[in-house]
Amino acid sequence: MVLPNTSIINKPAMTRGLLSLAIASSLLLVGCNDDDNDHYVSAPSVSAKFIKTFTANDINSSFGLGSTATPVAKCGVTIEKVSYDTKGAADEDTNATAALMLPTGDAAECKGDRPVLLYAHGTTTDKGYDFAQVGNAKNPAVGEANLIAANFAAQGYIVVAPNYAGYDESKLDYHPYLVAQQQSTDMVDALDSARSIIERKKRANDANYSKIDDSGKLFIAGYSQGGYVTMATARALQDKNEPVTAIAPSSGPYALAAFGDEIFRGNVNIGASRFAPLLGIGLQAKYGNIYSKKSDIFLDKYADAQLPSNTPFGELVKAGKLPNNALFQKNPSDPRLAGLSPGKLFSILGGYDDTDYLIKTDFRAAYVADTQKNPDGLWADNGDGRTAANPENNLRKALKDNDLRGYVPTMPTFICGGNQDPTVYFDTNTGSMVKLIQTEVAKNPAKKVNITVLDVDKDNEADRPDYQTLTIIGQASMNPWKVNDVVKKVQTNFSNSVKKVKDDADPNGGVAALLAFYTNYHGDLVSPACTEATREFFNQEFKPV
């Protein structure tokens, strides 16, 4: 059965952790920015702008997070926006901004030495996405920003959350989406800039900084795109022997090359028509050979596609600038695509269309032909799970260059996700990463690893009898009783959230319930569950006062 997917048009940026339109509307109670209090601290390439201070009561009463497992705020939070210099995908000079969230208050958890959380946000097509707009329901970042502010800054963490180059006030006219080297550099530039602001403002006796100190403990976390960016940033810092206390990547497309092959071979994911322009344009900026012109890859009527955009994605669809979710032509005649069938989500979400699709059939066919000639090790018979040895297609070469398989984190690591994810496939990405890490550890038992992997979704465990929702590699830092307690709590909360989403859509469990499940799964269900689990994991590494 093919279901209408018009509801997806109005689903904003499904890969970030927005909670719901109803929750977002409640955030209007918090109000917008306090422009009268703006002030800047400037230095070459780095500046900071005060945005707003929230009390603990503001966070508890007005952030609309009651449907999540967010704890009661222990601290107030002051938000500042940091502007800094960084590089684009082609190593060109550019700028970017980041949110700096500071815990405030007299409680022991809110002063003295504080750990730093470097947070990487999920995919968005909204150019105005600004993580510093905590509490501002007029900004598309508000849901994810509030979730992180309440779960970390209000619990005593100093949070640094880059908006990434190409967003907010950045002058870069594209975003280097999933370009590992650029995105990790951007993250580190934001972190260094924020730390310089903290040090400078403490010397200046700024009241917002007077009671806190950077303890030197660094945590890195992120969701979806941010999960990928977290892993890439950890790898970059590890290669430089820079200390990282712990990391928590969630639901990231780590096996980028295998994931791309799976999509091109038919299993189109939710959000495909959002991701493709971001990825294609970003990789073109990095490598210069993905296409000669956009019409080489995109259907002629979408050849002007440009993301991120100041126009919301739903409006771009209505204006005929992009298709809703159809990535490929339905029933193509190209013989190179013979024998391929639409993936499991096709009948529900419509990743194909006869005429209104994004990627040209000949471009897809050339890509698929290379997957047959040079298969990825995850899909090849008796494959080793690694990237294809010698791909010839330029897009596949670029995806291989940014694939994170083979990286083994040496810092305590928590990897989270949900196995029914229709946006970033869990087994393809998290599963393949974990198997390769296990292989490397088996080869070198003396290698020190501390990796915990959690699948928050146990609802379909009967269909996966040989699969465990909790995997521990090496010596887990969390006490066994604590692991079991956290897992049980997170999975129970997740199951309850799934039930509510389905019941609200259709208490009889019909088509509407299934559609609601899939369209909410990645952003509104797994994201807060993994945030809850990440907080618990980090609190094992940083013992709160």
Summary of the structure (lengths in Angstrom):
residues: 545
radius of gyration: 22.2
end to end distance: 55.3
largest distance: 70.0
contacts: 1993
relative contact order: 0.13
helix: 41%
strand: 17%
